[in-house]
Amino acid sequence: MDTPTNLVDKPVVPGDVVLDLSTMANQTIKLGAGLRQDCDTISAMKAGKLRLSKPNKYWIESSQKRYVPCVEDTVLGIVVDTKPDNFLVDIKGPNLAFLPVLAFEGGTRRNIPKFEIGTLIYARVVKANSIMNPELSCTDAGGKAAEFGPLKDGYMFETSTGLARMLLSSPMCPVLEALGKKLSFETAVGLNGRVWVNASSPSNVILVSNAIMRSEFLSGTQQRIMVEKLMDRLQ
């Protein structure tokens, strides 16, 4: 029978004890989606695979359409309303998220950004719990804009949260690596199951988007073969 420390990359179900903190002295553990701490034990709250992002962040990865916000997640949100102090943003969660008008690099009352309804924004979750609306920021932990902010042009499509996490996996996801050897394009992936793609031509945007959507249940080798076949059709 597997011990908790051997459960990384293996299926777990709600109630499974996945980590025993009493055996992990002097380690600071970060918990992501699907996990709950009870004294010295970490248990699964949903079915999926236990994942580890070294050195110490654990989460449950599952392929689902519904997104549950978690602090430090990167998300693609759609502005649905504007208020004096906040933008209201749809991030596919149970509740709309707040994006404070000052949550931008160098944000002041004199340079508040103006976003139209429907603007696509790449942001970071900074507050999240089950009883309050999530809060977003368009800066990194150091207060810099980094890659965050509005995304112009391109094409956004929705995926499962499992595919989104696969695309953000390290080292580079096979489908993105194979595409990058053939084409020049930009992507932004939200852990809430949204992907934005931009390229120099509409045909390349369509090809990259189709390759990503088809990759979810393919092995790394199958993903590379699929990209080769799509490229052959383009020529």
N, C-alpha and C positions, 0 to 999 in steps of 0.2 A: 504494500500500500504506500502511496506517495506521501511523503512528509510535506508540510507546508512550504519549506524552502525549495522543494523540487517541483513545485507546481507552475513555475514560470513557463509560459507558452503552451500550457495544457488547459483543457476545458474545466470550468468550475461552475457551480450552481449556487443560488442564494443559500446562505447559511454555512457554506464551506469556510473553514478557517484556512486562510492562505498564507498568513505570516504570524510568527510567534515572536513578539518584540523582546521577550525575556532572553532569547537566544541570540539577539542582535545588539549586544551592548555597544555603547558609544557610536551608534549609527543614527543619523537623522533621516527618517523615512518621510518621503512626500507621497501623499495619497491622491490619486486621480479619480476619475469617474468609476462608480460601481463598487467602491470599497468603503467600509465603515470600521472605526476603531472602537473597541470595547476593552478598556484596561490594557492588558498586554497582548491582546489578539486583534488581528485584522481579518475581517470576514467579508465575503462577497455578498453584494446586495442584488446582483442580477446575474444571469447566465451569460457566459462568454469565455474568452481566454484571458488568463492572467498575463499581463505584459509588464516588462521592466525596461525603463529607459535609464541606462547607466548614468550616474552611479546609483541612484536611490529612489527613482520615482516609479511607483507601481499603479496600475489601473486595470480595469476589466474592459477588454475590447469585445464589442459585439456589433453585429451588422444590423442596424435598425434605422428607421426613418426618423423617429422622435429623438430629439437632442435634449440632454439634461446639462445645463451649464455648469462648468467647473472653473475655479480660479486658475488663471494663466492659460486657459484655452485661447487659441486664435480662432476667430470666427469671421464669416462673411455675413454682414447684416444689411438689411434694406430699410432705409429711412421711411417711416410711415406717417410721422407727424413731427412738428416742431413746436417747442415751448420756449418761453423766455430763458430758461436755465438748462434745458435738456433737449436733445433729439430723442424721439422714440423710435426704437429700431427693432425690426423683426429678425430674430436669430434662430427661428425654428424651435424655440423652447416653449415651455408651458405659458410663459408670460413675456410681454415685450420687455426689451432692455432699455435702460437709460444710458445715453451718451452725453455727459455734461458738456456744455458749450466751451468750457475751459480745459477739457481733457485732450488738448493738442499741444504740441511743442510750442513753447512761448505763448500759450493761450492767455489772452487778456480780454477785458470787456471791449477794448477798442478794435480788436481784430477777430471777432467771432466769425467762424466760417458760416457760409450760407449754403445749405444743401436743399435741393428740391426734393419733393416726395418721390420716392423710387430710386434715389441715389444709392449705389452699392458701396459699402464701406468695409475695409479690412481693419479689424479691431482686436483688442485683447480684453478678456474678461478679468476684471479686477475685484468684483464682489459677486458672490453667488450663494444663495441658500434657498431652502424649499418654501419659505414664506414671504420672500421679498423679490421684487424685480431685480434681475441682474444689472450690474453696472459695467460699462465698457470704458476703454480708454484708447486713444489713437497715439499712444506713446509706449515705449518699452519701459522696463523697470527703472532706467536711468533718466527718464523724462524726454528721450529723443524720439523723433517721429519714426526713425528706422523705416520699415516697409509699410507702416500703417497709414491709413487715410483713405480717401475716395479712390475708387477704381474706375477709370474712364475707358470707353470703347470696349472692345472684347466681347466675350460671351460668357454668361454664368449659367451653370446647370446644377441640379441637385443630385446627390448620391446618398448612399448609406453612410452612417458614421464610421463603419468598419473600413470602407474603401477610402474615406478621407484619412484615417489614421495610417493606412497602408501607404498612401501617397506621401505622407510626411515621415515615413520610416527612414531610419539611417542604418547602413549606408543607403545611397540613392535607390529609390524604388525602380525596379527593372523597367517598367513601361516608360517612365520619365527619362531614364538613362538612355534607352534605345531611341526614343524620339529626339532627345537632345543631340544625338550623333548625326541625325539626318536633317533636323529643322531648327530654325531659330524662333523661339516663342517665349512668352511669359506665362506664369501660372501663380495663382494665389489659392491656397487650400484652407478652408475653414473646417475645424473639427466638428462643426455643426452640420456637416454633410453638404457643403456647397463648394463648388470649384469654379474659378474664373480663369479663362484662357484668352490670351491675345497674341496675335501673330501678324505678319506683314500682309497676308492675304486671307480672304474669307475661306478659301479652300483649305488652307493650312489650319485655321481655327477649327473647322469641321473635322479634319483628320485627327488632330490632337484630342479633341473632345470625344470623338468616337472611340479612339484607342483607350482613353482613360475609362470610359464607361464600360467597355468590354473586358477590362482587365481584372475585375474584382475577384472572380473565381478561377483565375488562371495561375499556374505556377510561373516562376520567373522565366523559365525557358519558353513556355507557351506565350508569355507576354511579348518576348522578343520576336518570336516567329510571327505573331499577329501584327506587330508593327511593320515587319518586312513585307508582309502581304499587302497591307494598306499602302505602303510606299510604292509598291509595284503598280497598284491601280492608279496612283497619282501621276505616274510617268507616262 
